[in-house]
Each structure stands twice: as structure tokens, then as C-alpha cells.
Amino acid sequence: MRTLVDIPDGDLAIISAVVKAQSISRAEFVRRAIAQSLNAYRKEQVKIARDAAFGILAGRGIDGMAYQEGIREEWE
């Protein structure tokens, strides 16, 4: 996909220095930056989901270990 992005002059100067030092194109720099940003987003979403599930049995009067053992018995 092609897109048009306005980048402030100061940032563009820094990007130009980075791409020159790494011998990559600006397009490759942008692809890497997007991939890094999406990876960080995915990790944050996993953390949010994990935190939401932590202690899910709390207050239900269920022993976590007994529940786990019961579920594993279904596998046999």
C-alpha cells in the first residue's frame, strides 16, 4: 500500500541520518517503525487480556488447584 505522510522537518532530518547510517531506504525505515509499533501494541493487548483474566476465580468459592485438576482429568 502506498500512502502519503507529513513528517516534520526536524524528524525527517533525523530519519535521513538514520537511513544513511543503516543503508536502508526511507520506506524500509517506515516499515520497520510500523512493525515495531504494532508489536508493542500487540504485547500491550496481551498484557491487558492477561491482567483481566488474573484472579478470575476469586470470590467464587472455587479452589483454583482443584479446578485445574478437574479440567486436566477431562484430558485422560
C-alpha positions as CSV (number, residue, x, y, z in Angstrom):
1,M,0.0,0.0,0.0
2,R,1.2,3.4,-0.8
3,T,0.3,6.4,1.4
4,L,1.2,10.0,1.9
5,V,2.5,11.1,5.3
6,D,3.5,14.5,6.5
7,I,6.7,14.3,8.6
8,P,8.0,17.4,10.4
9,D,11.3,18.7,9.0
10,G,13.2,18.0,12.2
11,D,12.1,14.4,12.3
12,L,12.8,14.0,8.6
13,A,16.4,15.2,9.2
14,I,16.8,12.6,11.9
15,I,15.3,9.9,9.7
16,S,17.6,10.8,6.9
17,A,20.6,10.4,9.1
18,V,19.4,7.0,10.4
19,V,18.6,5.6,6.9
20,K,22.0,6.7,5.7
21,A,23.8,5.1,8.7
22,Q,21.8,1.9,8.3
23,S,22.0,1.9,4.5
24,I,18.2,1.4,4.2
25,S,15.5,3.3,2.3
26,R,13.1,5.6,4.0
27,A,10.3,3.2,3.0
28,E,12.2,0.4,4.9
29,F,12.6,2.7,7.9
30,V,8.9,3.4,7.9
31,R,8.0,-0.3,7.5
32,R,10.3,-1.2,10.5
33,A,8.8,1.6,12.6
34,I,5.3,0.4,11.9
35,A,6.2,-3.2,12.6
36,Q,7.8,-2.2,15.9
37,S,4.8,-0.1,16.9
38,L,2.4,-2.9,16.1
39,N,4.5,-5.4,18.0
40,A,4.4,-3.1,21.1
41,Y,0.6,-2.7,20.6
42,R,0.1,-6.5,20.5
43,K,2.2,-7.0,23.6
44,E,0.1,-4.4,25.4
45,Q,-3.1,-6.1,24.3
46,V,-1.8,-9.5,25.6
47,K,-0.9,-7.8,28.9
48,I,-4.4,-6.3,29.2
49,A,-6.0,-9.6,28.5
50,R,-3.8,-11.4,30.9
51,D,-4.4,-8.8,33.7
52,A,-8.1,-9.1,33.1
53,A,-8.0,-12.9,33.5
54,F,-5.8,-12.9,36.6
55,G,-7.8,-14.0,39.6
56,I,-10.9,-14.8,37.5
57,L,-12.0,-17.4,40.1
58,A,-11.6,-15.1,43.0
59,G,-14.7,-14.8,45.1
60,R,-16.4,-17.8,43.5
61,G,-15.6,-20.2,46.3
62,I,-13.6,-22.4,43.9
63,D,-10.2,-23.8,44.8
64,G,-8.0,-23.0,41.8
65,M,-5.9,-26.1,42.1
66,A,-9.0,-28.4,42.4
67,Y,-10.5,-26.7,39.3
68,Q,-7.2,-27.2,37.4
69,E,-7.0,-30.9,38.4
70,G,-10.7,-31.4,37.4
71,I,-10.1,-29.9,34.0
72,R,-7.0,-32.0,33.4
73,E,-8.9,-35.1,34.3
74,E,-11.0,-34.5,31.2
75,W,-7.9,-35.0,29.1
76,E,-7.5,-38.6,30.2
